[in-house]
Structures are given as structure tokens and as C-alpha cells.
């Protein structure tokens, strides 16, 4: 058994808690802006050859609890992106050029305190947008001012890739 440094265990525990609090704050702010927000439980998975991605349910994460000597669920809603959000839109034109009186905009929302995505997450975002799973993907990050949340549109930030 690998011994873990007590200070690192405590730091990880505090970091995970801070991340959960930030996710909750982002969700509440979107709901205040009349978005319907739900946890996204799917993810993009690549086949063994690494070429054909597909949308699959995210697998739950488990960890071993030495006190009870059993595996317990560490995370259930660990899909990518974190949230899916819907908002009613009136009088819009769809991608085919057809006008509609009413409909819904569907966006994906990934919450990152620093706002940076790794290469795998960027490729998943490109796939989700190319296959029209979401109309937009937003990245929520902490603003420079205390309590401020900045939203970055993935298409605008990573259009050159």
C-alpha cells in the first residue's frame, strides 16, 4: 500500500470541495438567467483504434474505503461537459434556413476554475459541435473580481484549431 502525504490528501480534499462549490455557483447563476440546467451524464469515447468517437454514458468512478473495506461510488455525474442547458428561443431560423415561432437552444457547459481545457477535452468539444449535439459549448471560469464568473464560447476561443 502506498502511503500518501497527509498535507497532499488535505489539499486535494479542499480543492475538490472548492470545485464543487464553484460548479454549484455557476449552475445557480445560469438558472437565474432563465436557463434550464441539468447534469450531463454522457461523454465522448474513442474506439480502440482512436479514430471513431461516439457518445456513450459516462462510467461511474469508484474508490476503496479502507474503513469499511469496500469500494464506494466517488462520482456519478462525471460526463463531459459538466452540464447541459436549455433555453426557450422565439422567432428563430434553424441551420436549414427554416423559420420557427418557438424552439430551444441547447448548450453544453464545462466548468473550469482556470478556464483551460486539455487536448482531449478540446477534441471532445470539436466532436460534439461538429456532430451538432450542442449548438454552443461554454467554458465557465472564475473572473478576476471576487465572485465574478466569465463565460468563454469554445468556438470563438479555439476557432483556429
Helices and strands as residue ranges (DSSP letters): H 6-32, E 36-39, E 42-46, E 53-57, E 61-65, E 70-75, E 83-93, E 99-111, H 119-130, E 136-142, E 149-153, H 154-157
